[in-house]
């Protein structure tokens, strides 16, 4: 799933191109992808976008006149691409904006399940749509993180992925961040010492910045991730084979030596949790 580094890299790449020319055709949009019907997409035609913005894992494209906002949530399999005039694209995109001059902004989604979403909203509606999100992960800081850890009583991996608590981190970057901080994914927020909170705050910023820099250079998942999806490969710090815990909706990857004192974590569905 695209997370803060991936979405921010897209935002930076799209900011200038999408604002260069007016929209001449809004759509088509897959019936499962377009989440709003009023106003219709055709309301965008003739308008110019002001650029690209980001909030957590969502992209926003406000119109230059300030009246409308196109909000996109890519979910797990959604991908966004700006196609120059004449550049080949998918025959049936999940969503598309065509610009004067022939360029197109195209949303595609792999697989049969269409979970990515597009909303056409006014600014107040867009604000309400995002109101449940917590503070941005990048630049969160040690002090704010300490407050969150006091308020929450849960395991770190779960807390980092909860968009209502900290916005922008998903399963992949939670794995990278916790490894960098040398903390167990199952460690409880209430049990963290001040020094561990400091390490976690630093790891959040350092890993998200690292990911953003790599994504802006076009790095793929294999080059970007050092822990996530690396089962059995040697830890880049200590060489211990990386391990994982499988859940229904996500997978945790970690280093037993760096993060859990050599202990292997058990899936709660199969065994007692170890910290």
ZADODREN-207335 format. One line per field, with one value per residue: z negated, y, x of N, C-alpha, C in turn. Coordinates in Angstrom, 1 decimal. Layout:
BEGIN
nw <- c(Z/...)
nv <- c(Y/...)
nu <- c(X/...)
caw <- c(Z/...)
cav <- c(Y/...)
cau <- c(X/...)
cw <- c(Z/...)
cv <- c(Y/...)
cu <- c(X/...)
END
This chain:
BEGIN
nw <- c(0.0/0.9/-1.1/-3.3/-2.3/0.4/1.4/0.9/2.6/5.1/4.9/5.1/7.6/9.2/8.8/10.3/13.1/13.1/12.8/15.0/17.3/18.3/17.4/19.8/20.1/17.7/16.3/17.9/15.0/12.9/11.6/9.0/8.1/8.1/5.6/5.1/6.4/6.8/6.8/10.4/12.2/14.6/13.9/13.4/15.8/17.9/15.8/13.9/12.2/9.0/8.2/6.5/3.4/0.1/-2.4/-5.0/-3.8/-1.5/1.6/2.7/5.0/5.4/7.1/9.0/8.7/6.1/5.5/5.7/4.8/5.7/4.3/3.6/2.7/2.6/1.5/1.3/3.9/5.8/8.3/9.5/12.3/14.4/17.6/20.5/23.4/26.0/24.9/24.2/22.4/20.0/21.2/19.9/17.5/13.9/13.2/14.7/15.7/18.3/19.9/21.4/24.4/24.3/22.2/19.5/16.3/14.7/13.0/11.9/11.0/9.7/9.8/9.0/7.0/6.4/4.6/4.3/4.1/5.3/4.7/5.4/4.1/2.1/0.5/-2.3/-2.7/-2.0/-4.1/-6.2/-5.5/-6.0/-8.7/-10.7/-10.8/-12.4/-13.7/-11.4/-10.5/-9.7/-11.1/-13.6/-16.2/-19.4/-21.8/-21.2/-20.4/-22.8/-24.3/-22.9/-23.3/-26.0/-26.0/-24.5/-24.7/-23.7/-21.3/-19.6/-16.8/-15.9/-16.8/-15.3/-12.8/-12.9/-11.5/-12.7/-14.9/-14.3/-11.3/-8.1/-8.1/-7.3/-7.1/-6.0/-6.4/-9.1/-9.9/-9.0/-10.5/-13.2/-13.3/-12.9/-15.2/-17.0/-18.5/-19.7/-17.7/-19.2/-21.6/-24.3/-24.3/-26.7/-28.2/-27.3/-27.7/-28.3/-26.8/-24.8/-23.5/-22.4/-20.6/-18.9/-17.9/-16.5/-14.6/-13.1/-11.7/-10.3/-8.8/-7.2/-5.8/-4.5/-2.9/-1.3/0.2/1.7/3.1/4.7/6.3/7.9/6.9/6.5/4.6/3.7/3.5/1.8/-0.7/-3.7/-5.6/-5.5/-3.9/-3.6/-4.4/-6.0/-4.9/-5.6/-8.4/-8.0/-9.8/-11.9/-10.7/-11.4/-10.4/-9.1/-10.5/-10.5/-11.3/-10.6/-9.9/-9.3/-7.8/-7.6/-7.7/-9.9/-9.9/-11.2/-13.2/-15.1/-16.7/-16.9/-17.8/-19.5/-21.5/-20.7/-20.8/-19.3/-17.8/-18.3/-16.4/-17.4/-16.9/-17.0/-19.2/-22.5/-22.9/-22.6/-24.0)
nv <- c(-1.2/2.2/4.6/7.3/8.2/7.3/8.5/11.3/11.6/11.2/13.4/15.6/15.2/15.6/18.1/20.5/19.6/19.0/21.4/22.9/23.1/23.6/21.4/19.3/17.0/15.2/12.1/8.8/7.1/4.4/2.6/1.7/3.1/5.9/7.8/9.8/11.6/14.0/17.2/16.4/14.8/16.2/18.8/19.7/20.2/22.5/23.9/24.7/23.0/23.7/22.6/19.9/18.4/16.9/14.8/12.8/9.6/10.4/12.0/15.3/17.4/20.5/22.9/25.8/27.9/27.6/26.3/23.5/20.2/17.5/14.4/11.7/8.4/5.8/3.3/-0.2/-1.2/0.8/3.0/5.9/8.0/10.4/11.1/12.1/14.1/12.0/9.8/6.3/4.7/3.0/1.0/0.9/2.9/3.3/5.8/9.1/12.2/14.4/16.7/20.0/20.0/17.4/15.8/13.5/12.6/9.6/7.0/3.8/0.4/-2.6/-6.0/-7.6/-6.5/-3.4/-0.9/1.5/5.0/7.9/11.2/13.9/17.0/19.9/22.4/22.4/20.0/18.3/18.8/17.8/15.1/14.4/14.7/12.9/12.0/11.6/13.5/14.4/12.0/12.5/14.6/14.6/14.4/14.1/14.9/15.1/12.5/11.1/12.0/10.7/8.1/7.9/8.3/6.1/2.6/0.1/-2.2/-1.5/-1.7/-1.8/0.7/2.5/2.1/3.1/5.4/7.3/8.0/8.4/9.8/8.5/6.4/3.0/-0.6/-1.4/0.7/0.8/-1.5/-1.0/1.3/0.4/-1.5/0.1/1.7/-0.3/-1.7/-3.9/-5.1/-5.8/-4.5/-2.6/0.6/2.0/1.0/2.0/3.4/6.8/7.1/5.2/6.2/8.5/7.3/6.1/8.3/9.6/7.5/7.4/9.9/9.6/7.3/7.7/10.0/8.8/6.9/8.6/10.1/8.0/7.1/9.3/9.2/7.1/4.5/1.1/-1.3/-3.3/-2.1/-0.1/-1.0/-2.4/-4.2/-4.9/-7.4/-9.1/-11.8/-14.2/-13.2/-11.8/-9.6/-6.2/-5.0/-6.8/-9.3/-11.5/-13.8/-12.4/-12.4/-13.1/-12.3/-13.5/-12.0/-11.7/-9.3/-8.0/-8.2/-8.6/-7.8/-8.4/-8.3/-10.8/-10.6/-7.9/-6.6/-8.1/-9.4/-12.0/-13.6/-15.3/-14.1/-14.8/-15.5/-14.2/-15.6/-18.2/-18.7/-17.7/-14.2/-12.9/-10.5)
nu <- c(0.8/0.6/2.3/3.1/5.8/5.6/3.2/3.8/6.0/4.7/3.0/4.8/5.9/3.6/2.6/3.3/2.8/-0.1/-1.3/-0.8/-2.4/-5.9/-8.6/-10.1/-11.6/-13.3/-13.1/-13.3/-14.8/-14.5/-17.4/-17.2/-15.1/-15.5/-16.7/-18.6/-21.5/-22.6/-21.3/-21.4/-18.7/-18.2/-18.4/-15.8/-14.7/-13.1/-12.1/-9.1/-6.6/-5.2/-2.9/-1.1/-1.8/-1.2/-2.5/-1.8/-2.2/-3.5/-4.3/-4.8/-6.5/-7.1/-9.2/-8.3/-10.0/-10.9/-13.3/-13.8/-12.6/-10.6/-10.3/-8.2/-7.8/-5.6/-5.6/-4.8/-3.9/-4.0/-2.7/-1.1/-0.6/1.0/0.4/2.1/1.2/0.2/1.4/1.1/-1.5/-3.5/-6.3/-8.8/-9.0/-9.3/-9.9/-9.8/-8.3/-8.3/-6.3/-6.0/-4.2/-3.5/-2.3/-2.7/-4.1/-4.0/-5.6/-5.0/-5.9/-4.9/-6.1/-9.2/-10.8/-12.0/-10.9/-9.7/-10.4/-12.2/-13.2/-15.3/-15.4/-16.6/-14.5/-15.1/-16.4/-14.3/-12.6/-14.0/-14.0/-11.5/-11.2/-11.0/-8.4/-5.2/-2.3/0.3/2.7/5.4/7.7/6.5/7.6/9.3/8.0/5.2/4.8/5.3/3.1/1.0/1.7/1.1/-1.6/-2.6/-3.1/-1.7/-0.2/2.9/3.2/0.5/-0.4/1.2/0.1/-2.4/-4.5/-6.0/-4.6/-1.8/-0.9/-0.3/1.5/1.8/1.7/4.2/6.1/5.8/7.1/9.7/10.4/10.2/12.2/14.4/14.3/14.9/12.9/10.4/7.7/5.5/5.7/4.4/2.8/2.5/4.6/7.0/10.1/11.5/13.8/13.4/11.1/12.2/14.0/12.2/10.7/12.8/13.4/11.0/11.0/13.5/13.3/11.1/11.9/14.1/12.8/11.2/13.2/14.3/12.1/11.6/13.7/13.0/13.2/12.4/10.3/12.0/14.5/14.0/12.8/14.2/13.6/10.9/8.9/11.1/11.6/13.6/15.9/19.2/19.4/20.1/21.6/22.6/22.8/21.2/18.6/15.7/12.4/8.8/5.4/2.3/-0.8/-4.4/-4.9/-2.5/1.1/3.8/7.2/10.4/13.4/14.7/17.0/17.8/15.4/13.7/15.2/16.1/13.9/11.2/8.3/4.9/1.9/-1.1/-3.4/-2.6/-1.0/0.2/0.9/4.2/6.4)
caw <- c(0.0/0.8/-2.4/-3.3/-1.4/1.8/1.7/1.0/3.9/6.2/4.8/5.6/9.0/9.9/8.4/11.4/14.3/13.1/12.8/16.2/18.3/17.8/17.6/20.9/19.9/16.4/16.5/17.2/13.6/12.5/10.7/7.7/7.7/7.8/4.3/5.0/7.6/6.8/8.2/11.4/12.7/15.7/13.3/13.4/17.2/18.1/14.6/13.8/10.8/8.3/7.9/5.7/1.9/-0.5/-3.8/-5.3/-2.6/-0.5/2.4/3.0/6.1/5.4/8.3/8.9/8.2/4.7/5.3/5.7/4.5/6.1/3.3/4.0/1.7/3.5/0.8/1.5/5.2/6.7/8.7/10.2/13.3/15.3/19.0/21.4/24.7/26.9/24.2/24.1/21.1/19.9/22.0/19.0/16.2/12.9/13.2/15.6/16.0/19.5/19.8/22.7/24.9/24.4/21.1/18.7/15.0/14.8/11.8/12.2/9.8/10.1/9.1/9.2/5.9/6.6/3.3/4.4/4.1/5.8/4.3/5.8/2.9/1.9/-0.5/-3.6/-2.7/-2.0/-5.4/-7.0/-5.1/-6.6/-10.1/-11.6/-10.8/-13.5/-13.2/-10.4/-11.1/-9.5/-11.9/-14.7/-17.3/-20.6/-22.8/-20.8/-20.4/-24.2/-24.7/-22.2/-24.0/-27.3/-25.8/-23.9/-25.4/-22.6/-20.8/-18.8/-15.3/-15.7/-17.0/-14.2/-11.6/-13.1/-10.9/-13.7/-16.0/-13.6/-9.9/-7.0/-8.2/-7.1/-7.6/-5.5/-7.1/-10.5/-10.0/-8.8/-11.6/-14.5/-13.3/-13.0/-16.6/-17.8/-19.4/-19.4/-17.2/-20.3/-22.8/-24.7/-24.4/-28.1/-28.8/-26.7/-28.5/-27.6/-25.7/-23.7/-22.8/-21.7/-19.5/-18.0/-17.2/-15.5/-13.6/-12.3/-10.7/-9.5/-7.9/-6.2/-4.9/-3.6/-1.9/-0.3/1.1/2.6/4.1/5.6/7.3/8.7/6.3/6.3/3.2/3.3/3.1/0.7/-2.0/-4.2/-6.5/-5.0/-2.9/-3.5/-5.3/-5.9/-4.5/-6.8/-8.9/-7.5/-11.0/-12.6/-9.9/-11.8/-9.4/-9.4/-10.7/-10.3/-11.9/-9.6/-10.3/-8.2/-7.0/-7.5/-8.1/-10.6/-9.7/-12.3/-13.4/-16.5/-17.5/-17.1/-18.3/-20.5/-22.4/-20.3/-20.9/-18.1/-18.1/-17.9/-16.0/-18.5/-16.5/-17.2/-20.4/-23.4/-22.5/-23.4/-23.8)
cav <- c(0.0/3.4/5.2/8.7/8.5/7.1/9.6/12.6/11.6/11.5/14.8/16.5/15.0/16.0/19.5/21.4/19.2/19.0/22.8/23.6/23.3/23.3/20.0/19.3/15.9/14.5/10.7/8.0/6.6/3.1/2.8/1.4/4.1/7.2/7.7/10.9/11.8/15.4/17.5/15.4/15.0/17.1/20.1/20.0/20.5/24.0/24.4/24.4/22.6/24.6/21.8/18.7/18.5/15.6/14.7/11.4/8.7/10.8/13.1/16.3/18.3/21.6/23.7/27.1/28.9/27.3/25.8/22.0/19.4/16.1/13.7/10.4/7.4/4.8/2.1/-1.1/-1.5/2.0/3.7/7.2/8.3/11.5/10.7/13.2/14.0/10.9/8.6/5.3/4.4/1.8/1.1/1.2/3.4/3.4/7.2/9.8/13.6/14.8/18.2/20.7/19.7/16.0/15.1/12.8/12.0/8.3/6.1/2.4/-0.4/-4.0/-6.9/-7.5/-5.7/-1.9/-0.3/2.9/5.9/9.3/12.0/15.3/17.6/21.3/22.4/22.1/18.5/17.6/19.0/16.8/13.7/14.1/15.2/11.8/11.7/12.1/14.3/13.8/11.2/13.1/15.8/14.4/14.9/13.3/15.4/14.7/11.0/10.7/12.2/9.7/6.8/7.9/8.2/4.9/1.4/-0.9/-2.6/-0.4/-1.9/-1.4/2.1/3.2/2.0/3.6/6.7/8.2/8.3/9.0/9.7/8.4/5.1/1.7/-1.8/-1.5/1.6/0.5/-2.5/-0.3/2.2/-0.3/-2.1/1.2/2.1/-1.5/-1.9/-5.0/-4.7/-6.1/-3.6/-1.8/2.0/2.4/0.4/2.6/4.4/8.0/6.9/4.4/7.1/9.3/6.5/5.9/9.6/9.8/6.5/7.8/10.9/9.2/6.3/8.3/10.8/7.9/6.4/9.7/10.3/6.8/7.0/10.4/8.7/6.0/3.2/0.1/-1.8/-4.1/-1.2/0.8/-1.7/-3.2/-5.2/-5.3/-8.4/-9.7/-13.0/-15.1/-12.5/-11.3/-8.3/-5.4/-4.5/-7.9/-10.5/-12.5/-14.0/-11.7/-13.2/-12.4/-12.8/-13.3/-11.7/-11.7/-8.1/-7.5/-9.0/-7.9/-8.3/-7.9/-9.0/-11.3/-10.2/-6.4/-6.1/-8.9/-10.2/-13.3/-14.3/-15.4/-13.6/-15.7/-14.9/-14.3/-16.6/-19.5/-18.8/-16.5/-13.1/-12.6/-9.2)
cau <- c(0.0/1.4/2.2/3.5/6.8/5.2/2.3/4.5/6.8/3.8/2.5/5.9/6.0/2.4/2.2/3.4/2.1/-1.5/-1.7/-0.3/-3.5/-7.2/-9.2/-11.0/-12.5/-13.2/-13.7/-14.3/-14.4/-15.2/-18.5/-16.8/-14.0/-16.1/-17.5/-19.6/-22.2/-23.1/-21.5/-20.8/-17.3/-18.2/-18.2/-14.4/-14.3/-12.9/-11.4/-7.7/-6.2/-4.2/-1.7/-1.3/-1.6/-1.3/-2.9/-1.6/-2.1/-4.5/-3.9/-5.9/-6.2/-8.0/-9.3/-7.7/-11.0/-11.2/-14.6/-13.8/-11.4/-10.6/-9.6/-7.9/-7.2/-5.2/-5.7/-3.6/-3.4/-4.2/-1.5/-1.4/0.5/0.7/0.9/2.2/0.4/0.6/1.9/0.2/-2.0/-4.5/-7.5/-9.9/-8.5/-10.3/-10.3/-8.9/-8.5/-7.6/-6.0/-5.8/-2.9/-3.4/-1.8/-3.7/-3.8/-4.7/-5.6/-5.2/-5.9/-4.7/-7.0/-10.7/-11.4/-11.8/-10.9/-9.3/-11.6/-12.1/-14.3/-15.3/-16.0/-16.2/-13.4/-15.6/-16.6/-13.0/-12.1/-14.8/-13.6/-10.1/-11.2/-10.7/-7.0/-4.3/-1.2/1.2/3.8/6.7/7.9/5.7/8.4/9.3/7.0/3.9/4.8/5.2/1.7/0.3/2.0/0.4/-3.0/-2.9/-2.6/-1.7/1.1/3.5/2.9/-0.9/-0.5/1.8/-0.7/-3.7/-4.5/-6.6/-3.6/-0.7/-1.4/0.7/2.3/1.1/2.4/5.5/6.9/5.9/8.2/11.0/10.6/10.4/13.5/15.4/14.3/15.2/11.8/9.5/6.4/4.5/5.9/3.2/3.1/2.6/5.8/8.1/10.9/11.7/14.8/12.8/10.2/13.1/14.5/11.0/10.5/13.9/13.2/9.9/11.5/14.7/12.9/10.2/12.7/14.9/11.9/10.8/14.3/14.4/10.9/11.7/14.7/12.4/13.5/11.3/10.2/13.2/15.6/13.6/12.6/15.3/13.1/9.6/8.9/12.4/11.6/14.7/17.1/19.9/19.2/21.2/22.4/23.3/22.9/20.2/17.5/14.5/11.2/7.6/4.2/1.2/-2.2/-5.3/-4.9/-1.2/2.2/4.8/8.5/11.2/14.7/14.6/18.1/17.7/14.2/13.0/16.1/16.2/12.6/10.3/7.0/3.8/0.7/-2.1/-4.4/-2.0/-0.2/0.3/1.8/5.4/6.9)
cw <- c(0.0/-0.5/-2.2/-2.3/0.1/2.2/1.8/2.2/5.1/6.1/5.4/7.1/9.8/9.7/9.5/12.6/14.2/13.1/14.1/17.2/17.7/18.1/18.8/20.8/18.5/16.5/17.7/15.8/13.4/11.5/9.3/7.2/7.3/6.7/4.2/6.4/7.8/6.1/9.2/11.8/13.7/15.2/13.3/14.8/17.4/16.9/14.7/12.3/10.3/8.0/7.1/4.2/1.4/-2.0/-4.1/-4.1/-1.5/0.3/2.7/4.1/6.1/6.7/8.0/8.3/6.8/4.5/5.1/5.3/5.0/5.0/3.7/2.9/2.5/2.9/1.1/2.9/6.2/7.0/9.6/11.1/14.1/16.6/19.9/22.7/25.6/26.2/23.9/22.6/21.1/20.7/21.1/17.7/15.2/12.8/14.0/15.6/17.2/19.5/21.3/23.1/24.9/23.3/20.3/17.3/14.9/13.5/12.3/10.9/10.2/9.3/9.3/8.2/6.2/5.3/3.3/4.6/4.6/5.4/4.9/4.8/2.9/0.8/-1.9/-3.7/-2.7/-3.4/-6.4/-6.7/-5.7/-8.1/-11.1/-11.7/-11.9/-12.9/-12.2/-11.0/-10.9/-10.3/-13.2/-16.0/-18.6/-21.6/-22.5/-20.8/-21.9/-24.7/-24.1/-22.9/-25.4/-27.1/-25.2/-24.8/-24.5/-22.2/-19.7/-17.3/-15.0/-15.8/-15.8/-13.0/-11.7/-12.6/-11.8/-14.7/-15.4/-12.1/-9.0/-7.0/-8.0/-7.5/-7.2/-6.3/-8.6/-10.8/-9.9/-10.1/-12.9/-14.5/-13.5/-14.5/-17.6/-18.9/-18.8/-18.8/-18.3/-21.6/-23.1/-24.8/-25.8/-28.8/-28.2/-27.6/-27.7/-26.5/-24.5/-22.8/-21.9/-20.4/-18.4/-17.2/-16.1/-14.3/-12.6/-11.2/-9.8/-8.5/-6.8/-5.3/-3.9/-2.5/-0.8/0.6/2.1/3.6/5.1/6.7/8.1/8.1/6.2/4.9/2.8/2.8/1.9/-0.7/-2.4/-5.1/-6.0/-3.8/-2.6/-4.3/-5.0/-5.4/-5.7/-7.1/-8.5/-8.6/-11.6/-11.8/-10.3/-10.7/-9.9/-9.5/-10.5/-11.1/-10.9/-10.3/-9.1/-7.3/-6.8/-7.9/-8.7/-10.2/-10.7/-12.4/-14.9/-17.3/-17.9/-17.9/-19.4/-21.4/-22.0/-20.3/-19.6/-18.5/-17.5/-17.4/-17.1/-18.2/-16.8/-18.6/-21.3/-22.8/-23.3/-23.1/-23.6)
cv <- c(1.2/4.1/6.6/8.9/8.3/8.2/10.9/12.7/11.8/13.0/15.8/16.4/15.6/17.5/20.4/20.9/19.3/20.4/23.6/23.9/23.0/21.9/20.1/18.1/15.2/13.1/10.1/7.6/5.4/3.3/2.6/2.4/5.4/7.2/8.8/11.0/13.3/16.3/16.4/15.8/16.1/18.6/20.6/20.5/22.1/24.6/24.0/24.0/23.5/23.9/20.5/18.9/17.0/15.7/13.2/10.6/9.1/12.0/14.0/17.2/19.4/22.4/25.1/28.1/28.6/26.7/24.2/21.4/18.0/15.4/12.3/9.6/6.2/3.4/1.2/-1.1/-0.3/2.6/4.9/7.5/9.5/11.1/11.9/13.0/12.9/9.7/7.6/5.0/3.3/2.1/1.5/1.6/3.4/4.9/8.0/11.3/13.9/16.3/18.7/20.4/18.2/15.2/14.5/12.4/10.8/7.5/4.7/1.6/-1.9/-4.9/-6.7/-6.6/-4.2/-1.2/1.2/3.8/7.3/10.0/13.4/16.1/19.1/21.3/22.0/20.6/17.8/17.7/17.9/15.4/13.4/14.4/14.1/11.5/12.3/13.0/13.6/13.1/11.9/14.5/15.8/14.9/14.0/13.6/14.9/13.2/10.5/10.9/11.1/8.4/6.7/7.7/6.8/3.7/0.2/-1.2/-1.6/-0.5/-1.4/0.1/2.9/3.2/2.6/5.1/7.7/8.7/9.0/8.8/9.5/7.1/3.9/0.6/-1.9/-0.6/1.4/-0.6/-1.9/0.6/1.5/-1.0/-1.0/1.6/0.9/-1.7/-3.1/-4.5/-4.9/-5.3/-2.7/-0.3/2.5/2.0/1.1/3.6/5.6/7.9/6.1/5.3/8.0/8.6/6.3/7.1/9.8/8.8/6.9/8.8/10.3/8.2/6.9/9.2/9.9/7.3/7.4/10.0/9.2/6.8/8.2/10.1/7.6/4.6/2.3/-0.4/-2.5/-3.3/-0.4/0.2/-2.5/-4.3/-5.8/-6.3/-9.0/-11.0/-13.9/-14.4/-12.0/-9.9/-7.4/-4.8/-5.7/-9.2/-11.7/-12.6/-13.2/-12.7/-12.4/-13.1/-12.5/-13.0/-11.7/-10.5/-7.5/-8.5/-8.2/-8.6/-7.7/-8.8/-9.5/-10.8/-8.7/-5.9/-6.9/-9.8/-11.6/-14.1/-14.2/-15.0/-14.6/-15.0/-15.2/-15.3/-18.0/-19.7/-17.6/-15.5/-13.1/-11.2/-9.2)
cu <- c(0.9/1.2/2.8/4.7/6.4/4.2/2.9/5.4/5.9/3.3/3.6/6.0/4.8/2.1/2.2/2.6/0.6/-2.1/-1.4/-1.4/-4.8/-7.7/-10.2/-12.0/-12.2/-13.9/-13.0/-13.8/-15.2/-16.2/-18.1/-15.7/-14.5/-17.1/-18.6/-20.3/-22.6/-22.0/-20.9/-19.4/-17.2/-18.1/-16.8/-14.0/-14.2/-12.2/-9.9/-7.4/-5.1/-2.9/-2.1/-1.0/-1.7/-1.7/-2.8/-1.4/-3.0/-3.9/-5.1/-5.5/-7.3/-8.1/-8.8/-8.7/-11.4/-12.5/-14.7/-12.5/-11.6/-9.7/-9.4/-7.3/-6.9/-5.4/-4.5/-3.1/-3.6/-2.8/-1.9/-0.2/0.0/1.3/0.9/1.4/1.0/1.1/0.8/-0.2/-2.9/-5.7/-8.7/-9.4/-9.7/-10.8/-9.3/-9.3/-7.7/-7.5/-5.8/-4.4/-2.6/-2.8/-3.0/-3.2/-4.7/-4.5/-5.9/-5.3/-5.9/-5.7/-8.4/-11.4/-11.0/-12.0/-10.5/-10.5/-11.2/-13.4/-14.2/-16.1/-15.8/-15.2/-13.9/-15.8/-15.3/-12.4/-12.7/-14.3/-12.3/-10.1/-10.8/-9.2/-6.2/-3.3/-0.3/2.4/5.2/6.7/7.0/6.4/8.3/8.3/5.6/3.8/4.6/3.7/0.8/0.4/1.3/-1.1/-3.4/-2.4/-2.7/-0.3/1.6/3.1/1.5/-1.0/0.0/0.9/-2.0/-3.8/-5.1/-5.7/-2.4/-0.9/-0.2/1.5/1.4/2.0/3.9/6.5/6.9/7.0/9.6/11.4/10.9/11.7/14.6/15.5/14.7/14.1/10.9/8.2/5.3/4.7/4.7/3.6/3.3/4.0/7.1/8.8/11.1/12.7/14.3/11.8/11.1/13.6/13.4/10.7/11.5/13.7/12.1/10.4/12.6/14.2/12.0/10.9/13.6/14.0/11.5/12.0/14.5/13.3/11.1/12.8/14.2/12.7/12.3/11.3/11.4/14.3/15.3/13.5/13.9/14.9/11.7/9.7/10.3/12.6/12.8/16.0/17.8/19.6/20.4/22.1/23.3/23.4/21.9/19.1/16.3/13.3/10.0/6.5/3.0/-0.1/-3.1/-5.2/-3.5/-0.2/3.3/6.2/9.4/12.5/14.6/15.8/18.1/16.5/13.5/13.9/16.2/15.0/11.8/8.9/5.9/2.6/-0.4/-3.2/-3.9/-1.4/-0.3/1.3/3.1/5.8/8.4)
END
